[in-house]
Amino acid sequence: MKYVIIGASAAGINGAENLRALDKDAEITLISEDTAIYSRCILHHYIGNMRDVEGINFVDKDFFEKNMINWIKGKAVTSLDETAKLITLDDGNTISYDKLLIATGSRPFFPPIENIHGKKNVVGLKSLNDCDTILTLSKTAKNIVVVGAGLIGMDAVVGLLHNKDVHAKISLIEMADRLLPLQLDKEASSAYEEKLIEGKVDIYFNSKVTKLNPNPENDLEINSLELENSEVNTRIDADLIIVCAGVRANVEFLKNTTVQYDKRGLIFNKKGETNVKDIYGAGDVSGRGTIWSVAVKNGIVATSNMANVHRVMDDFFFEKSTMNFFDIPTLSLGCISSFDKFENLKIETMKDSKGVYKKIAHKDGHIYGAIIQGDLAYTGVLTQLIRLYIDISKIKKSVFNIDYSDFFNINSSLEFKYED
Ligand SMILES: Cc1cc2nc3c(=O)[nH]c(=O)nc-3n(C[C@H](O)[C@H](O)[C@H](O)COP(=O)(O)OP(=O)(O)OC[C@H]3O[C@@H](n4cnc5c(N)ncnc54)[C@H](O)[C@@H]3O)c2cc1C
C-alpha cells in the first residue's frame, strides 16, 4: 500500500507515525512546504530567542529513519488528479498514491487593506520563515505594529517583549474592546493588559487598520499605517507589521478537483473521509476546531481508517483555550464571545484577593462556558461537567465549589448520580 500525506505538522506527523505502527510494510511518503518539523504553539519562544529550531522540534532526531518515512521537504503540492491518483509538486514532479491524507493546515489571512500585499515588512505569523523575517526586521525596527490581539497576536507581542535584541516601540491593534476577544471578557483581559502596559506596549482597542502607507523612498516597504476608531483617526509609524487577523485553510491545490471544501476548509467526516474515495483529511485544513490536540487526534483517526482500523472522532471538543502569558494562566471554555446571544443564561463571577478570577455561565443546570484565571485547579472538574453535560441543578452549593465528590458517583447502570 502506498500512502501519501501532505503536511508535516500536528496532523501529518502523528498520522504518519500511526500509519507505520498499523502497517509495517506500507510505503509512506510525507510531503511538506516546511523544511523543519516544529510546533507552532511555541513559535513565540523562537521569536523571543528562548529556543532555537531544535528546541521547538516535536519529533525525535531519527523519526523518519525509525519509522521508514520518506519525507519530501520544501516542496508544495500544486495540484491533484483524483482519478489518476496523482499529485503534482511545485517542481513539476508527480507522485502517485493508493491513499492520500490532506493535512495542509492553514496560512495567515491578510484582510483587504490597501497596500497590505507584496511588502517586505508586512508578515503573518504561522511558519518558521515568518519568524525569521520577524527576527531579522525586528533587530533594526523602531516601530513594530501587531494587528490583531487574538492568541497569535498575543504570541507575537509576548515573543518580541522577551527578545533582548528588540528595542522597538510595540503597538497592538484590536478591533474589539479587549485582548483575546474570543476567549476572554474585559476582566480577564485586563490582567494581561496591565502586563502589556508595563512592557510599554501601546494598545489600541476598537480600532481598525484602514490603510498601509508605502515608504516614498522604497514602495516595497511600509512606513506607517492609518487607524480608524470611533473617536479619532490616527497614523502610526511602522517599520514592521505583523498581521495576526485570522487564518485560511490551505485548499487551493484542490481547485480543479471534485474534493469538497467550503469557505472554512476541507470537508471530512468523523472517520476523516472526504467525499472522494481514498482521500482523507485531518487538522486545521478543515477550518474547524483549529487547535493542536484536535489536529493530532484527527491525524490518528484518519490514518487508522486509511489502514482499515475503524476509529471515529468521538471526543466532545468544545471551544477550549489555555494560555499562560506573563505566567498568568487562563482557561477559557465555551464560546465566551457569544454568551449574550443565549437567553436566560446565568453568569456568575468571583474574584479573590489574590486576583484569581472565575466566571461560569450556566442555564437549566448545565454549564455552557467559563473563564478561570490565576489558578487553574478547578478546571478539571469544570471540564468534566461540560464534557459530560452533567446536570448541576441538584447541587445545593455555589457553582464555584462543586467538586468530584458531588457528581462522580456511578450507579449500577453506569449512570452518573449525585451523592445524597
Ligand atoms: C503562532 C501560533 C500559536 C499557536 N498556539 C497554539 C496553542 O497554544 N495551542 C493550540 O492548541 N494551538 C495553537 N496553535 C494552532 C496549532 O498550531 C494548529 O492547530 C496546528 O498546528 C494544526 O496542525 P495541522 O497539522 O493541521 O496544520 P499546520 O500546523 O498548519 O501544518 C500544515 C503543514 O502542511 C504543509 N503544507 C501546507 N500547504 C502545503 C502544500 N500545498 N504542499 C505541501 N505542504 C503543504 C505545511 O508546510 C505544514 O507542514 C497555534 C498556531 C500558531 C500559528
The ligand as an SDF file (V2000), in Angstrom:
LIG
                    3D

 53 58  0  0  0  0  0  0  0  0999 V2000
    1.6230   31.2400   16.4300 C   0  0  0  0  0  0  0  0  0  0  0  0
    0.6750   30.0990   16.6960 C   0  0  0  0  0  0  0  0  0  0  0  0
    0.4300   29.7430   18.0090 C   0  0  0  0  0  0  0  0  0  0  0  0
   -0.4560   28.6890   18.2850 C   0  0  0  0  0  0  0  0  0  0  0  0
   -0.6620   28.3410   19.6000 N   0  0  0  0  0  0  0  0  0  0  0  0
   -1.4750   27.3060   19.8740 C   0  0  0  0  0  0  0  0  0  0  0  0
   -1.6690   26.8810   21.2170 C   0  0  0  0  0  0  0  0  0  0  0  0
   -1.1230   27.4680   22.1580 O   0  0  0  0  0  0  0  0  0  0  0  0
   -2.4930   25.8210   21.4550 N   0  0  0  0  0  0  0  0  0  0  0  0
   -3.1140   25.1480   20.4180 C   0  0  0  0  0  0  0  0  0  0  0  0
   -3.8270   24.1740   20.6760 O   0  0  0  0  0  0  0  0  0  0  0  0
   -2.9430   25.5260   19.1440 N   0  0  0  0  0  0  0  0  0  0  0  0
   -2.1420   26.5670   18.8290 C   0  0  0  0  0  0  0  0  0  0  0  0
   -1.9660   26.9540   17.5350 N   0  0  0  0  0  0  0  0  0  0  0  0
   -2.6820   26.2050   16.4830 C   0  0  0  0  0  0  0  0  0  0  0  0
   -1.9200   24.9140   16.1450 C   0  0  0  0  0  0  0  0  0  0  0  0
   -0.5860   25.2200   15.8700 O   0  0  0  0  0  0  0  0  0  0  0  0
   -2.6100   24.2470   14.9620 C   0  0  0  0  0  0  0  0  0  0  0  0
   -3.8940   23.8200   15.3890 O   0  0  0  0  0  0  0  0  0  0  0  0
   -1.8220   23.0510   14.4270 C   0  0  0  0  0  0  0  0  0  0  0  0
   -0.5280   23.4280   14.0260 O   0  0  0  0  0  0  0  0  0  0  0  0
   -2.5550   22.4290   13.2430 C   0  0  0  0  0  0  0  0  0  0  0  0
   -1.7940   21.4040   12.7420 O   0  0  0  0  0  0  0  0  0  0  0  0
   -2.0090   20.8580   11.2630 P   0  0  0  0  0  0  0  0  0  0  0  0
   -1.1360   19.6670   11.1330 O   0  0  0  0  0  0  0  0  0  0  0  0
   -3.4460   20.6870   10.9640 O   0  0  0  0  0  0  0  0  0  0  0  0
   -1.5350   22.0370   10.2680 O   0  0  0  0  0  0  0  0  0  0  0  0
   -0.3440   23.0570   10.2740 P   0  0  0  0  0  0  0  0  0  0  0  0
    0.3610   23.1100   11.5670 O   0  0  0  0  0  0  0  0  0  0  0  0
   -0.8760   24.3110    9.7060 O   0  0  0  0  0  0  0  0  0  0  0  0
    0.6990   22.4300    9.2140 O   0  0  0  0  0  0  0  0  0  0  0  0
    0.3890   22.2920    7.8550 C   0  0  0  0  0  0  0  0  0  0  0  0
    1.5000   21.5360    7.1350 C   0  0  0  0  0  0  0  0  0  0  0  0
    1.1430   21.4360    5.7600 O   0  0  0  0  0  0  0  0  0  0  0  0
    2.2050   21.8920    4.9380 C   0  0  0  0  0  0  0  0  0  0  0  0
    1.5870   22.4220    3.6970 N   0  0  0  0  0  0  0  0  0  0  0  0
    0.6260   23.3620    3.5770 C   0  0  0  0  0  0  0  0  0  0  0  0
    0.2630   23.5040    2.2940 N   0  0  0  0  0  0  0  0  0  0  0  0
    1.0200   22.6330    1.5850 C   0  0  0  0  0  0  0  0  0  0  0  0
    1.1090   22.2900    0.2210 C   0  0  0  0  0  0  0  0  0  0  0  0
    0.3380   22.8510   -0.7170 N   0  0  0  0  0  0  0  0  0  0  0  0
    2.0060   21.3610   -0.1560 N   0  0  0  0  0  0  0  0  0  0  0  0
    2.8050   20.7480    0.7580 C   0  0  0  0  0  0  0  0  0  0  0  0
    2.7410   21.0310    2.0920 N   0  0  0  0  0  0  0  0  0  0  0  0
    1.8710   21.9500    2.4810 C   0  0  0  0  0  0  0  0  0  0  0  0
    2.9370   22.9080    5.7910 C   0  0  0  0  0  0  0  0  0  0  0  0
    4.2770   23.0770    5.3410 O   0  0  0  0  0  0  0  0  0  0  0  0
    2.8410   22.2320    7.1670 C   0  0  0  0  0  0  0  0  0  0  0  0
    3.8480   21.2420    7.2860 O   0  0  0  0  0  0  0  0  0  0  0  0
   -1.1030   27.9900   17.2210 C   0  0  0  0  0  0  0  0  0  0  0  0
   -0.8510   28.3750   15.8940 C   0  0  0  0  0  0  0  0  0  0  0  0
    0.0250   29.4220   15.6310 C   0  0  0  0  0  0  0  0  0  0  0  0
    0.2860   29.8100   14.2010 C   0  0  0  0  0  0  0  0  0  0  0  0
  1  2  1  0
  2  3  1  0
  2 52  2  0
  3  4  2  0
  4  5  1  0
  4 50  1  0
  5  6  2  0
  6  7  1  0
  6 13  1  0
  7  8  2  0
  7  9  1  0
  9 10  1  0
 10 11  2  0
 10 12  1  0
 12 13  2  0
 13 14  1  0
 14 15  1  0
 14 50  1  0
 15 16  1  0
 16 17  1  0
 16 18  1  0
 18 19  1  0
 18 20  1  0
 20 21  1  0
 20 22  1  0
 22 23  1  0
 23 24  1  0
 24 25  2  0
 24 26  1  0
 24 27  1  0
 27 28  1  0
 28 29  2  0
 28 30  1  0
 28 31  1  0
 31 32  1  0
 32 33  1  0
 33 34  1  0
 33 48  1  0
 34 35  1  0
 35 36  1  0
 35 46  1  0
 36 37  1  0
 36 45  1  0
 37 38  2  0
 38 39  1  0
 39 40  1  0
 39 45  2  0
 40 41  1  0
 40 42  2  0
 42 43  1  0
 43 44  2  0
 44 45  1  0
 46 47  1  0
 46 48  1  0
 48 49  1  0
 50 51  2  0
 51 52  1  0
 52 53  1  0
M  END
$$$$
